[in-house]
Amino acid sequence: MGLDLTLLPMRGPRELGERNVFAYNRLRFDPDYSLFGQIREIDGSEPTIKPLAIPPQMWVVSYEDRELDRTRTDGYDSELTFVYAKELKKLKLPEDVSTRNRAIKAFVDALPDDTPIILWWS
């Protein structure tokens, strides 16, 4: 099973205090372990970007298969985490990065630094 990462940018820092946060925007990276390893431990590597746990009262709500899904865990049943855009802007892109991943990085770079971004691993 491969490792996939989808970013769920929130509308702003105030949403961290909400009970239900709707995942309106989804940015799914093409698989790239050189990027993922900067955010998550892969094969013993120490990530340079440290995700934070989502607040205990917060649930992420998305529209899946014609119904609403409400969760606190990702595709691996691990607690959801987030990073601020400021931290994700530190991602270093490899020379051979895909066009999609370059576009996602450009999107993140355009966000205000205090924008929380939920990390959905699957």
Secondary structure, DSSP 4 states (H G I P E B T S, - for coil): ----EEEEE-S-GGGGG-SEEE----EEPPP-HHHHTTTS--TTPPPSS--EEPPTT-EEEEEETTEEEEESB-TTSPBPEEEEHHHHTTPPPPTT--HHHHHHHHHHHHS-TT-EEEEEE-
